[in-house]
Amino acid sequence: MSYVFDLDRLHELSALHGAAYRSATPYPHVVIDGFLRPGSASALSACFPQPEADIGWDYFGAENYEVKMGCAREERFPVALRSALHDMNSGPFVSFLEALTGIDHLLPDPHLVGGGIHLTREGGHLGIHADFNWHERLQAHRRLNLLIYLTPDWSTACGGELELWDRGAKGCERVIEPVFNRAVIFSTRSDSFHGHPNRWKSAAINRQSIALYYYTTTRDAEEMREPHSTLYKGYHVP
């Protein structure tokens, strides 16, 4: 059985985008369309659990900070979705991420802490924030985020665009539309601010995404911070 991605294409993408990734502003990142095999992306979208699914959804409802649903209980996921997550936590995929980003010795997170699948309904949003920086169970530093969007009928009327903000959380520097089968990969530090404050506006369809995070046991001294939870602009950040 093949992976949900084309491994040969990933090798090409790492060579094509590596330099641009590392020099991107406001922090290293890349946007790649058609990331998964087309058939795989369609199958994952079709089986993506909906709000009524009995999978043990976590509900986040802190208005102006985070209003969404999420689940990391892979044992309750449809088989195709669980298999896709395993593919993207596999050795060949991690090697692709290392080649693309220049970050060596990456570790996947089999526990999917904070990740797994995310679903946003009408009115949902995610405030501008920097992610938690330390995985207690892995004893490792968070270094990389992978987001894959799986809403096939997204349009600008839906909203929910990802925003990358400057390191001082003062303003947006890039807006990324959650186009179907688009991947966003970016380096995470304590000042990698991002979110989708533009609320999801569709009542007919939901914002569906996979979120996977990768770690290392060490990091550069200038990036070191004491372990912290999510830092929200307007709450932890002035």
Buried (B, 14 or more C-beta within 10 A) or exposed (E): EEBBBBBEBBBEBBEBBBEEBBEBEBBBBBBBEBBBBEEBBBBBBEBBBEEEBEBEBEEBEEEEBBBBBBBBEBEBBBEBBEBBBBBBBBEEBBBBBBBBBBBEEBBBBEEBBBBBBBBBBBEBBBBBBBBBBBBEEBEBBBBBBBBBBBBBEBEEEBBBBBBBBBBEBEEBBBEBBBBBBBBBBBBBBBBBBBBBBBBBBBEEBBBBBBBBBBBBEEBEEEBEBEEEEBBBBEEEBE
